[in-house]
Amino acid sequence: ANVGIQKMKAVYNEEMAKITRTASEEREYWSKRVEVLEEAAEINEEYESLALKLNEAEETIDSLVSTNQKLKDIQDTMQQKADGESRRLLNEARQQVQIMEVELHNAKEN
């Protein structure tokens, strides 16, 4: 009877060791799983932050492109005005030269 009890104790102890080992392995598995999920959450936060920064950068680029186009339009308008003013002044100078030539010619005849 003693041998039977000892065998039952040995089987019981062996089964308890398996259960303990299994529970320990299960805790380790879930602990690692939690770590992986926490890392994934951090990576996701970083990704979302970078996505926001990218959107902001794209908006800034769009704004700069728009501003650049406005500046080009202003430059073109100023250049057209300057060209028009230059032509006007050149024509005015030509007229003055013609008047002076006529006056000089008249002065020579008198």
All heavy atoms as an XYZ file, in Angstrom:
890
protein
N       0.829     -1.193      0.000
C       0.000      0.000      0.000
C       0.867      1.248      0.000
O       0.507      2.242     -0.645
C      -0.909      0.005      1.215
N       1.995      1.175      0.782
C       2.906      2.305      0.819
C       3.501      2.595     -0.548
O       3.664      3.756     -0.939
C       4.057      2.005      1.799
C       3.963      2.858      3.061
O       3.131      3.754      3.113
N       4.813      2.581      4.022
N       3.847      1.543     -1.277
C       4.432      1.703     -2.617
C       3.406      2.359     -3.531
O       3.737      3.244     -4.325
C       4.882      0.329     -3.177
C       5.315      0.436     -4.624
C       6.006     -0.238     -2.330
N       2.159      1.958     -3.423
C       1.091      2.541     -4.245
C       0.913      4.015     -3.943
O       0.721      4.838     -4.843
N       0.979      4.356     -2.647
C       0.818      5.765     -2.249
C       1.996      6.584     -2.759
O       1.832      7.678     -3.275
C       0.668      5.882     -0.719
C      -0.670      5.269     -0.287
C       0.791      7.328     -0.264
C      -0.864      5.219      1.207
N       3.182      6.024     -2.650
C       4.364      6.733     -3.126
C       4.317      6.929     -4.643
O       4.698      7.974     -5.165
C       5.638      5.985     -2.723
C       5.960      6.169     -1.250
C       7.250      5.471     -0.860
O       7.803      4.685     -1.627
N       7.723      5.740      0.354
N       3.835      5.912     -5.381
C       3.706      6.040     -6.830
C       2.691      7.131     -7.167
O       2.892      7.925     -8.076
C       3.282      4.703     -7.461
C       4.391      3.750     -7.661
C       3.924      2.525     -8.439
C       5.071      1.573     -8.675
N       4.666      0.404     -9.428
N       1.578      7.159     -6.417
C       0.549      8.178     -6.654
C       1.110      9.563     -6.357
O       0.855     10.526     -7.088
C      -0.688      7.899     -5.794
C      -1.515      6.764     -6.349
S      -2.943      6.297     -5.340
C      -3.756      7.791     -5.030
N       1.919      9.678     -5.269
C       2.544     10.962     -4.952
C       3.494     11.380     -6.068
O       3.547     12.553     -6.451
C       3.318     10.878     -3.625
C       2.469     11.000     -2.398
C       3.373     11.019     -1.161
C       2.540     11.146      0.103
N       3.393     11.141      1.311
N       4.274     10.430     -6.579
C       5.231     10.728     -7.647
C       4.489     11.188     -8.896
O       4.876     12.178     -9.544
C       6.096      9.503     -7.950
N       3.402     10.504     -9.255
C       2.602     10.901    -10.427
C       1.991     12.274    -10.179
O       2.009     13.147    -11.056
C       1.514      9.834    -10.716
C       0.502     10.363    -11.729
C       2.148      8.549    -11.213
N       1.471     12.470     -8.945
C       0.876     13.770     -8.599
C       1.923     14.884     -8.716
O       1.670     15.928     -9.315
C       0.307     13.703     -7.176
C      -0.131     15.044     -6.633
C      -1.370     15.580     -6.991
C       0.691     15.784     -5.786
C      -1.766     16.817     -6.505
C       0.298     17.015     -5.305
C      -0.935     17.527     -5.656
O      -1.331     18.747     -5.181
N       3.100     14.650     -8.126
C       4.169     15.659     -8.182
C       4.582     15.947     -9.632
O       4.838     17.092    -10.002
C       5.381     15.215     -7.349
C       5.102     15.324     -5.862
O       4.232     16.092     -5.438
N       5.835     14.556     -5.069
N       4.669     14.892    -10.444
C       5.047     15.058    -11.852
C       3.982     15.882    -12.582
O       4.310     16.798    -13.346
C       5.202     13.674    -12.497
C       5.871     13.721    -13.837
C       6.106     12.314    -14.395
O       6.627     11.452    -13.665
O       5.742     12.124    -15.572
N       2.730     15.593    -12.360
C       1.639     16.331    -12.996
C       1.623     17.791    -12.534
O       1.402     18.702    -13.327
C       0.288     15.663    -12.720
C       0.083     14.355    -13.466
C       0.179     14.509    -14.970
O      -0.424     15.454    -15.538
O       0.896     13.698    -15.596
N       1.857     18.028    -11.244
C       1.893     19.392    -10.712
C       3.057     20.165    -11.324
O       2.940     21.355    -11.645
C       2.001     19.385     -9.179
C       0.707     18.991     -8.486
S      -0.704     20.016     -8.956
C      -0.273     21.576     -8.252
N       4.194     19.485    -11.521
C       5.356     20.127    -12.138
C       5.017     20.517    -13.572
O       5.371     21.620    -14.043
C       6.562     19.212    -12.097
N       4.307     19.645    -14.297
C       3.884     19.962    -15.675
C       2.956     21.175    -15.696
O       3.093     22.073    -16.513
C       3.170     18.759    -16.305
C       4.067     17.647    -16.727
C       3.234     16.535    -17.379
C       4.042     15.293    -17.633
N       3.190     14.219    -18.166
N       1.996     21.163    -14.751
C       1.036     22.272    -14.680
C       1.769     23.577    -14.369
O       1.528     24.611    -14.987
C      -0.059     21.981    -13.625
C      -0.953     20.851    -14.127
C      -0.858     23.232    -13.296
C      -1.912     20.312    -13.083
N       2.698     23.512    -13.417
C       3.461     24.700    -13.046
C       4.292     25.180    -14.223
O       4.350     26.377    -14.530
C       4.370     24.398    -11.839
O       3.554     23.958    -10.750
C       5.163     25.613    -11.421
N       4.950     24.211    -14.897
C       5.764     24.553    -16.063
C       4.880     25.156    -17.156
O       5.204     26.177    -17.756
C       6.493     23.289    -16.558
C       7.623     23.577    -17.489
C       8.532     22.365    -17.745
N       7.852     21.097    -17.886
C       7.921     20.093    -17.009
N       8.645     20.205    -15.919
N       7.264     18.971    -17.222
N       3.731     24.581    -17.398
C       2.815     25.073    -18.415
C       2.322     26.474    -18.058
O       2.285     27.354    -18.903
C       1.616     24.117    -18.578
O       2.110     22.821    -18.920
C       0.671     24.591    -19.644
N       1.981     26.705    -16.807
C       1.516     28.017    -16.369
C       2.639     29.041    -16.524
O       2.412     30.164    -16.964
C       1.041     27.955    -14.923
N       3.860     28.644    -16.192
C       5.008     29.534    -16.323
C       5.241     29.872    -17.803
O       5.488     31.028    -18.150
C       6.238     28.863    -15.724
O       7.369     29.668    -15.924
N       5.171     28.862    -18.656
C       5.337     29.092    -20.088
C       4.230     30.004    -20.618
O       4.472     30.880    -21.440
C       5.326     27.755    -20.849
C       6.565     26.931    -20.621
C       6.427     25.501    -21.151
O       5.340     25.142    -21.655
O       7.417     24.755    -21.069
N       3.025     29.791    -20.129
C       1.884     30.610    -20.550
C       2.085     32.070    -20.126
O       1.858     32.990    -20.903
C       0.596     30.040    -19.936
C      -0.680     30.568    -20.511
C      -0.987     30.030    -21.907
O      -0.348     29.072    -22.363
O      -1.868     30.614    -22.544
N       2.538     32.282    -18.879
C       2.828     33.642    -18.398
C       3.904     34.293    -19.262
O       3.808     35.454    -19.649
C       3.273     33.619    -16.937
C       2.144     33.668    -15.932
C       2.662     33.950    -14.518
N       3.650     33.001    -14.041
C       3.370     31.812    -13.505
N       2.114     31.428    -13.366
N       4.321     31.019    -13.097
N       4.956     33.539    -19.572
C       6.050     34.064    -20.394
C       5.539     34.425    -21.793
O       5.866     35.481    -22.331
C       7.172     33.023    -20.485
C       8.402     33.534    -21.193
C       9.524     32.498    -21.195
O       9.657     31.727    -20.233
O      10.269     32.495    -22.191
N       4.726     33.538    -22.369
C       4.151     33.803    -23.700
C       3.348     35.098    -23.693
O       3.541     35.975    -24.545
C       3.264     32.631    -24.139
C       2.413     32.955    -25.351
C       2.952     32.890    -26.620
C       1.087     33.355    -25.204
C       2.185     33.198    -27.732
C       0.309     33.671    -26.316
C       0.863     33.583    -27.572
O       0.110     33.886    -28.673
N       2.458     35.248    -22.720
C       1.595     36.436    -22.676
C       2.393     37.693    -22.331
O       2.099     38.785    -22.811
C       0.419     36.238    -21.718
C      -0.601     35.324    -22.348
C      -0.879     34.047    -22.005
C      -1.431     35.628    -23.475
N      -1.834     33.514    -22.840
C      -2.200     34.476    -23.755
C      -1.614     36.732    -24.286
C      -3.118     34.409    -24.790
C      -2.530     36.669    -25.317
C      -3.271     35.525    -25.562
N       3.430     37.520    -21.522
C       4.293     38.654    -21.199
C       4.987     39.159    -22.464
O       5.029     40.365    -22.727
C       5.329     38.232    -20.158
O       6.233     39.278    -19.924
N       5.513     38.231    -23.269
C       6.148     38.609    -24.531
C       5.128     39.212    -25.480
O       5.414     40.182    -26.191
C       6.831     37.398    -25.174
C       8.106     37.008    -24.485
C       8.775     35.833    -25.163
C      10.040     35.433    -24.403
N      10.659     34.253    -24.987
N       3.950     38.658    -25.484
C       2.877     39.162    -26.356
C       2.531     40.619    -25.995
O       2.365     41.452    -26.875
C       1.654     38.260    -26.197
C       0.527     38.537    -27.079
C       0.524     37.559    -28.256
N      -0.746     37.697    -28.924
C      -0.869     38.220    -30.140
N       0.181     38.565    -30.804
N      -2.048     38.361    -30.666
N       2.455     40.895    -24.699
C       2.165     42.256    -24.230
C       3.289     43.198    -24.660
O       3.039     44.309    -25.136
C       1.961     42.285    -22.694
C       2.001     43.696    -22.154
C       0.645     41.600    -22.334
N       4.544     42.745    -24.515
C       5.683     43.564    -24.941
C       5.582     43.904    -26.434
O       5.784     45.048    -26.836
C       7.003     42.837    -24.672
C       7.431     42.809    -23.227
C       8.722     42.007    -23.038
O       9.521     41.905    -23.996
O       8.918     41.491    -21.927
N       5.275     42.906    -27.244
C       5.161     43.110    -28.695
C       4.034     44.092    -28.993
O       4.195     44.996    -29.818
C       4.934     41.761    -29.423
C       4.518     41.976    -30.860
C       6.190     40.908    -29.349
N       2.909     43.947    -28.314
C       1.788     44.860    -28.539
C       2.126     46.284    -28.101
O       1.740     47.252    -28.775
C       0.536     44.352    -27.812
C      -0.085     43.084    -28.411
C      -1.209     42.575    -27.512
C      -0.598     43.344    -29.810
N       2.854     46.418    -26.995
C       3.263     47.747    -26.543
C       4.205     48.391    -27.565
O       4.086     49.571    -27.874
C       3.932     47.669    -25.170
C       2.935     47.426    -24.044
C       3.606     47.166    -22.703
O       4.842     46.931    -22.665
O       2.888     47.180    -21.685
N       5.152     47.602    -28.089
C       6.065     48.120    -29.116
C       5.284     48.519    -30.371
O       5.556     49.554    -30.973
C       7.125     47.074    -29.469
C       8.188     46.898    -28.409
C       9.194     45.817    -28.767
O       9.393     45.538    -29.969
O       9.790     45.245    -27.838
N       4.314     47.689    -30.737
C       3.500     48.003    -31.917
C       2.720     49.299    -31.702
O       2.603     50.122    -32.614
C       2.538     46.845    -32.218
N       2.220     49.506    -30.504
C       1.486     50.742    -30.194
C       2.417     51.952    -30.297
O       2.039     52.990    -30.843
C       0.869     50.657    -28.799
N       3.652     51.812    -29.804
C       4.626     52.909    -29.902
C       4.945     53.210    -31.366
O       5.008     54.372    -31.767
C       5.912     52.548    -29.152
C       5.784     52.595    -27.643
C       7.062     52.148    -26.942
O       8.134     52.134    -27.579
O       6.971     51.806    -25.742
N       5.170     52.161    -32.145
C       5.465     52.340    -33.576
C       4.292     53.012    -34.267
O       4.474     53.916    -35.087
C       5.802     50.982    -34.235
C       7.156     50.494    -33.719
C       5.798     51.092    -35.749
C       7.489     49.063    -34.092
N       3.086     52.608    -33.915
C       1.890     53.205    -34.506
C       1.792     54.692    -34.164
O       1.459     55.517    -35.023
C       0.640     52.457    -34.046
C      -0.579     52.843    -34.836
O      -0.519     52.942    -36.060
N      -1.682     53.090    -34.163
N       2.093     55.043    -32.914
C       2.082     56.451    -32.501
C       3.110     57.251    -33.301
O       2.833     58.355    -33.761
C       2.366     56.583    -31.007
C       1.198     56.202    -30.122
C       1.549     56.284    -28.630
O       2.504     56.999    -28.272
O       0.863     55.620    -27.844
N       4.314     56.675    -33.457
C       5.362     57.351    -34.233
C       4.905     57.525    -35.682
O       5.116     58.583    -36.280
C       6.663     56.551    -34.189
C       7.371     56.602    -32.851
C       8.624     55.739    -32.816
O       9.247     55.520    -33.880
O       8.982     55.270    -31.724
N       4.300     56.486    -36.231
C       3.804     56.547    -37.615
C       2.762     57.650    -37.754
O       2.814     58.441    -38.702
C       3.211     55.197    -38.020
C       2.494     55.236    -39.337
C       3.205     55.181    -40.526
C       1.106     55.365    -39.391
C       2.552     55.242    -41.747
C       0.454     55.424    -40.603
C       1.178     55.357    -41.776
O       0.528     55.419    -42.975
N       1.819     57.712    -36.818
C       0.780     58.748    -36.878
C       1.389     60.140    -36.763
O       0.977     61.060    -37.465
C      -0.264     58.515    -35.781
C      -1.167     57.324    -36.057
C      -2.132     57.024    -34.917
O      -2.120     57.747    -33.909
O      -2.908     56.058    -35.062
N       2.384     60.278    -35.899
C       3.069     61.563    -35.747
C       3.771     61.952    -37.047
O       3.683     63.099    -37.495
C       4.077     61.482    -34.601
O       4.844     62.658    -34.535
N       4.452     60.996    -37.650
C       5.139     61.263    -38.920
C       4.145     61.571    -40.035
O       4.399     62.443    -40.874
C       6.016     60.069    -39.312
C       7.264     59.864    -38.455
C       7.960     58.554    -38.820
C       8.226     61.025    -38.581
N       3.010     60.887    -40.032
C       1.987     61.140    -41.044
C       1.455     62.566    -40.909
O       1.256     63.261    -41.911
C       0.848     60.118    -40.926
N       1.242     63.022    -39.666
C       0.795     64.401    -39.437
C       1.841     65.394    -39.923
O       1.522     66.391    -40.572
C       0.512     64.633    -37.952
C      -0.783     64.047    -37.409
C      -0.859     64.238    -35.892
C      -1.991     64.694    -38.071
N       3.114     65.122    -39.608
C       4.198     66.014    -40.041
C       4.268     66.046    -41.567
O       4.507     67.101    -42.157
C       5.530     65.567    -39.445
C       5.634     65.848    -37.962
C       6.937     65.354    -37.378
C       6.978     65.598    -35.871
N       8.173     65.049    -35.257
N       4.078     64.891    -42.195
C       4.101     64.835    -43.661
C       2.967     65.665    -44.248
O       3.173     66.427    -45.202
C       3.997     63.382    -44.138
C       3.976     63.165    -45.647
C       5.256     63.693    -46.285
C       3.779     61.700    -45.976
N       1.777     65.549    -43.666
C       0.645     66.349    -44.134
C       0.932     67.839    -43.985
O       0.631     68.628    -44.889
C      -0.636     65.980    -43.381
C      -1.210     64.653    -43.827
O      -0.904     64.155    -44.899
N      -2.041     64.060    -42.995
N       1.505     68.218    -42.845
C       1.847     69.622    -42.615
C       2.877     70.085    -43.642
O       2.776     71.194    -44.176
C       2.390     69.822    -41.199
C       1.342     69.675    -40.120
C       1.925     69.665    -38.708
O       3.164     69.851    -38.554
O       1.156     69.470    -37.761
N       3.869     69.242    -43.921
C       4.899     69.595    -44.901
C       4.287     69.753    -46.294
O       4.630     70.685    -47.026
C       5.996     68.523    -44.928
N       3.365     68.865    -46.651
C       2.703     68.965    -47.957
C       1.889     70.257    -48.056
O       1.892     70.923    -49.087
C       1.809     67.749    -48.199
C       2.595     66.478    -48.487
C       1.728     65.228    -48.558
O       0.548     65.284    -48.150
O       2.231     64.199    -49.035
N       1.198     70.610    -46.970
C       0.429     71.862    -46.957
C       1.362     73.061    -47.100
O       1.060     74.008    -47.822
C      -0.396     71.967    -45.676
C      -1.573     71.014    -45.626
C      -2.283     71.006    -44.270
O      -1.949     71.847    -43.408
O      -3.167     70.153    -44.082
N       2.499     73.010    -46.411
C       3.476     74.098    -46.504
C       4.013     74.210    -47.926
O       4.130     75.314    -48.470
C       4.643     73.863    -45.513
O       4.103     73.807    -44.185
C       5.673     74.959    -45.605
N       4.315     73.078    -48.537
C       4.808     73.078    -49.925
C       3.757     73.662    -50.853
O       4.070     74.515    -51.702
C       5.212     71.653    -50.360
C       6.498     71.238    -49.636
C       5.393     71.567    -51.874
C       6.860     69.785    -49.783
N       2.518     73.239    -50.696
C       1.433     73.777    -51.530
C       1.327     75.288    -51.356
O       1.163     76.029    -52.333
C       0.094     73.119    -51.178
C       0.023     71.655    -51.607
O       0.885     71.234    -52.409
O      -0.875     70.941    -51.137
N       1.428     75.747    -50.131
C       1.348     77.179    -49.842
C       2.520     77.919    -50.484
O       2.345     78.996    -51.072
C       1.344     77.405    -48.325
O       1.377     78.776    -48.035
N       3.721     77.344    -50.390
C       4.900     77.979    -50.988
C       4.793     78.028    -52.510
O       5.162     79.037    -53.131
C       6.171     77.226    -50.573
C       6.583     77.393    -49.113
C       7.734     76.446    -48.776
C       6.975     78.826    -48.815
N       4.270     76.958    -53.102
C       4.086     76.936    -54.560
C       3.104     78.033    -54.965
O       3.336     78.769    -55.923
C       3.602     75.545    -55.035
C       3.101     75.581    -56.466
C       4.725     74.523    -54.897
N       2.024     78.164    -54.213
C       1.026     79.198    -54.498
C       1.631     80.589    -54.350
O       1.439     81.462    -55.211
C      -0.165     79.026    -53.548
O      -1.076     80.075    -53.709
N       2.371     80.801    -53.273
C       3.013     82.098    -53.038
C       4.023     82.397    -54.147
O       4.090     83.522    -54.641
C       3.724     82.105    -51.666
O       2.749     81.867    -50.654
C       4.425     83.422    -51.408
N       4.775     81.389    -54.542
C       5.760     81.562    -55.608
C       5.075     81.979    -56.912
O       5.559     82.865    -57.619
C       6.546     80.263    -55.805
C       7.734     80.438    -56.712
O       8.435     81.444    -56.644
N       7.969     79.475    -57.578
N       3.938     81.355    -57.214
C       3.204     81.700    -58.436
C       2.703     83.144    -58.354
O       2.779     83.889    -59.334
C       2.033     80.738    -58.663
C       1.317     80.977    -59.975
C       2.239     80.860    -61.180
O       2.977     79.894    -61.312
N       2.217     81.854    -62.059
N       2.211     83.546    -57.184
C       1.747     84.930    -57.012
C       2.899     85.913    -57.221
O       2.728     86.950    -57.864
C       1.132     85.119    -55.624
C      -0.208     84.444    -55.460
C      -0.717     84.561    -54.039
C      -1.980     83.738    -53.849
N      -2.411     83.714    -52.458
N       4.068     85.566    -56.671
C       5.235     86.430    -56.848
C       5.654     86.520    -58.316
O       6.012     87.596    -58.799
C       6.402     85.934    -55.989
C       6.240     86.125    -54.481
C       7.368     85.421    -53.735
C       6.208     87.597    -54.123
N       5.579     85.396    -59.029
C       5.901     85.413    -60.467
C       4.914     86.298    -61.222
O       5.314     87.054    -62.108
C       5.877     83.994    -61.044
C       7.088     83.181    -60.711
C       7.001     81.796    -61.341
C       8.221     80.962    -61.005
N       8.138     79.613    -61.568
N       3.639     86.192    -60.862
C       2.618     87.022    -61.514
C       2.893     88.503    -61.255
O       2.796     89.325    -62.174
C       1.215     86.654    -61.018
C       0.789     85.256    -61.457
O       1.449     84.673    -62.348
O      -0.193     84.740    -60.888
N       3.239     88.831    -60.007
C       3.555     90.225    -59.658
C       4.788     90.688    -60.436
O       4.806     91.793    -60.992
C       3.779     90.374    -58.133
C       2.454     90.197    -57.395
C       4.413     91.711    -57.795
C       2.585     90.058    -55.888
N       5.800     89.833    -60.505
C       7.017     90.170    -61.232
C       6.704     90.420    -62.708
O       7.205     91.381    -63.295
C       8.046     89.041    -61.092
C       9.380     89.333    -61.739
C      10.360     88.182    -61.575
O       9.970     87.062    -61.268
N      11.636     88.473    -61.790
N       5.880     89.555    -63.311
C       5.500     89.732    -64.715
C       4.775     91.062    -64.912
O       5.058     91.798    -65.864
C       4.606     88.574    -65.187
C       5.370     87.259    -65.305
O       6.623     87.286    -65.264
O       4.711     86.206    -65.420
N       3.850     91.377    -64.013
C       3.098     92.638    -64.103
C       4.046     93.831    -63.983
O       3.941     94.787    -64.769
C       2.033     92.697    -62.991
O       1.147     91.586    -63.142
C       1.237     93.987    -63.047
N       4.961     93.766    -63.018
C       5.923     94.863    -62.829
C       6.803     95.008    -64.070
O       7.096     96.130    -64.501
C       6.792     94.602    -61.598
C       6.024     94.506    -60.294
S       5.427     96.080    -59.733
C       6.907     96.759    -59.068
N       7.216     93.867    -64.648
C       8.065     93.907    -65.843
C       7.306     94.532    -67.012
O       7.858     95.349    -67.750
C       8.537     92.492    -66.209
C       9.553     92.467    -67.340
C      10.851     93.168    -66.961
O      11.409     92.920    -65.897
N      11.328     94.058    -67.813
N       6.030     94.180    -67.160
C       5.214     94.765    -68.232
C       5.081     96.270    -68.037
O       5.197     97.047    -68.995
C       3.835     94.105    -68.276
C       3.869     92.678    -68.785
C       2.545     91.951    -68.581
O       1.594     92.517    -68.053
N       2.495     90.692    -68.998
N       4.843     96.674    -66.786
C       4.735     98.113    -66.506
C       6.059     98.813    -66.796
O       6.083     99.897    -67.383
C       4.309     98.352    -65.052
C       2.864     98.022    -64.782
C       2.504     98.285    -63.327
C       1.036     97.967    -63.077
N       0.662     98.186    -61.674
N       7.164     98.199    -66.367
C       8.487     98.787    -66.598
C       8.782     98.872    -68.092
O       9.298     99.885    -68.570
C       9.561     97.965    -65.883
N       8.432     97.816    -68.829
C       8.639     97.831    -70.287
C       7.826     98.946    -70.926
O       8.323     99.669    -71.794
C       8.259     96.473    -70.900
C       9.223     95.358    -70.519
O      10.304     95.664    -69.968
O       8.891     94.172    -70.764
N       6.574     99.095    -70.503
C       5.711    100.149    -71.029
C       6.264    101.525    -70.717
O       6.285    102.412    -71.581
N       6.740    101.711    -69.493
C       7.317    102.997    -69.081
C       8.599    103.270    -69.866
O       8.837    104.397    -70.308
C       7.591    102.991    -67.564
C       8.101    104.285    -67.003
C       7.099    105.426    -67.052
O       5.893    105.205    -67.313
O       7.527    106.568    -66.830
N       9.421    102.244    -70.068
C      10.657    102.413    -70.844
C      10.336    102.841    -72.273
O      10.979    103.743    -72.818
C      11.455    101.103    -70.887
O      11.915    100.777    -69.608
N       9.359    102.181    -72.889
C       8.962    102.546    -74.256
C       8.460    103.994    -74.299
O       8.797    104.750    -75.207
C       7.882    101.585    -74.783
C       8.443    100.258    -75.274
C       7.405     99.458    -76.055
N       6.242     99.084    -75.272
C       6.197     98.032    -74.462
N       7.249     97.244    -74.325
N       5.101     97.756    -73.790
N       7.657    104.374    -73.310
C       7.123    105.737    -73.266
C       8.256    106.754    -73.150
O       8.298    107.749    -73.885
C       6.142    105.889    -72.090
C       5.409    107.237    -72.077
C       4.605    107.423    -70.810
N       5.425    107.565    -69.618
C       6.125    108.669    -69.313
N       6.148    109.702    -70.116
N       6.816    108.722    -68.195
N       9.203    106.475    -72.226
C      10.327    107.398    -72.042
C      11.209    107.450    -73.287
O      11.685    108.529    -73.671
C      11.160    106.987    -70.818
C      10.489    107.204    -69.457
C      11.337    106.576    -68.350
C      10.267    108.690    -69.189
N      11.412    106.290    -73.928
C      12.219    106.251    -75.152
C      11.553    107.061    -76.257
O      12.209    107.852    -76.943
C      12.428    104.795    -75.583
C      13.337    104.562    -76.779
C      14.736    105.124    -76.513
C      13.419    103.084    -77.105
N      10.257    106.892    -76.410
C       9.530    107.661    -77.427
C       9.588    109.155    -77.119
O       9.773    109.983    -78.018
C       8.074    107.200    -77.521
C       7.943    105.837    -78.191
O       8.825    105.437    -78.944
N       6.853    105.139    -77.913
N       9.450    109.483    -75.840
C       9.522    110.888    -75.425
C      10.903    111.467    -75.747
O      11.018    112.594    -76.262
C       9.230    110.992    -73.926
C       8.864    112.360    -73.434
C       8.461    112.302    -71.966
O       7.370    111.765    -71.646
O       9.264    112.790    -71.134
N      11.939    110.688    -75.480
C      13.307    111.137    -75.765
C      13.504    111.311    -77.265
O      14.133    112.283    -77.713
C      14.312    110.137    -75.191
N      12.968    110.378    -78.066
C      13.075    110.491    -79.533
C      12.394    111.775    -80.029
O      12.918    112.460    -80.910
C      12.459    109.260    -80.209
C      13.332    108.042    -80.138
C      12.706    106.887    -80.880
N      13.537    105.692    -80.769
C      13.083    104.457    -80.727
N      11.777    104.237    -80.802
N      13.912    103.461    -80.628
N      11.221    112.035    -79.454
C      10.507    113.255    -79.847
C      11.331    114.497    -79.503
O      11.415    115.444    -80.296
C       9.128    113.332    -79.176
C       8.135    112.330    -79.721
C       6.835    112.301    -78.914
O       6.754    112.898    -77.846
N       5.834    111.603    -79.448
N      11.942    114.489    -78.313
C      12.772    115.629    -77.895
C      13.958    115.800    -78.854
O      14.298    116.923    -79.244
C      13.271    115.439    -76.457
C      12.213    115.556    -75.400
C      11.626    116.959    -75.324
O      12.324    117.959    -75.500
N      10.334    117.023    -75.098
N      14.576    114.666    -79.245
C      15.707    114.725    -80.179
C      15.241    115.291    -81.516
O      15.906    116.152    -82.114
C      16.363    113.335    -80.352
C      17.328    113.318    -81.529
C      17.070    112.920    -79.063
N      14.083    114.845    -81.996
C      13.565    115.354    -83.275
C      13.292    116.853    -83.191
O      13.634    117.607    -84.114
C      12.286    114.607    -83.672
C      12.542    113.191    -84.144
C      11.247    112.399    -84.375
O      10.172    112.830    -83.965
N      11.377    111.252    -85.043
N      12.702    117.269    -82.075
C      12.429    118.706    -81.892
C      13.746    119.483    -81.894
O      13.861    120.521    -82.561
C      11.633    118.948    -80.581
C      10.215    118.399    -80.727
C      11.630    120.422    -80.211
C       9.423    118.358    -79.435
N      14.747    118.962    -81.176
C      16.039    119.646    -81.113
C      16.698    119.677    -82.481
O      17.314    120.683    -82.872
C      16.951    118.971    -80.086
C      16.458    119.163    -78.635
S      17.328    118.138    -77.450
C      18.852    119.010    -77.335
N      16.561    118.581    -83.264
C      17.128    118.557    -84.617
C      16.462    119.609    -85.497
O      17.133    120.307    -86.264
C      16.986    117.162    -85.236
C      17.946    116.136    -84.657
C      17.694    114.720    -85.192
O      16.636    114.466    -85.804
O      18.571    113.862    -84.971
N      15.126    119.701    -85.384
C      14.394    120.709    -86.166
C      14.845    122.101    -85.741
O      15.114    122.973    -86.590
C      12.867    120.529    -86.006
C      12.116    121.739    -86.566
C      12.418    119.239    -86.665
N      14.939    122.328    -84.418
C      15.366    123.642    -83.928
C      16.778    123.960    -84.391
O      17.080    125.092    -84.784
C      15.279    123.705    -82.403
C      13.852    123.744    -81.883
C      13.768    123.702    -80.366
O      14.811    123.485    -79.682
O      12.653    123.865    -79.839
N      17.662    122.964    -84.379
C      19.038    123.156    -84.826
C      19.076    123.480    -86.312
O      19.774    124.386    -86.738
C      19.867    121.899    -84.530
C      21.348    121.953    -84.886
C      22.043    123.061    -84.098
C      22.000    120.601    -84.617
N      18.278    122.757    -87.078
C      18.201    123.001    -88.523
C      17.674    124.415    -88.789
O      18.227    125.138    -89.648
C      17.292    121.948    -89.191
C      17.143    122.117    -90.660
N      18.172    121.820    -91.535
C      16.131    122.589    -91.419
C      17.774    122.068    -92.756
N      16.498    122.549    -92.722
N      16.651    124.808    -88.039
C      16.080    126.134    -88.193
C      17.113    127.198    -87.805
O      17.201    128.243    -88.445
C      14.801    126.312    -87.373
C      13.641    125.526    -87.969
O      13.686    125.142    -89.128
N      12.631    125.264    -87.159
N      17.860    126.934    -86.735
C      18.860    127.900    -86.278
C      19.955    128.068    -87.321
O      20.461    129.175    -87.521
C      19.424    127.468    -84.951
N      20.334    126.965    -87.979
C      21.375    127.028    -89.021
C      20.904    127.837    -90.208
O      21.672    128.557    -90.842
C      21.769    125.620    -89.460
C      22.665    124.893    -88.503
C      23.044    123.545    -89.061
C      23.958    122.786    -88.119
N      24.308    121.465    -88.637
N      19.610    127.735    -90.543
C      19.077    128.464    -91.693
C      18.968    129.943    -91.406
O      19.048    130.757    -92.312
C      17.729    127.888    -92.106
C      17.838    126.549    -92.799
C      16.513    126.027    -93.282
O      15.475    126.694    -93.112
O      16.509    124.918    -93.830
N      18.765    130.298    -90.183
C      18.602    131.717    -89.829
C      19.954    132.269    -89.633
O      20.571    133.110    -89.866
C      17.781    131.894    -88.550
C      16.316    131.544    -88.790
O      15.863    131.631    -89.919
N      15.621    131.204    -87.738
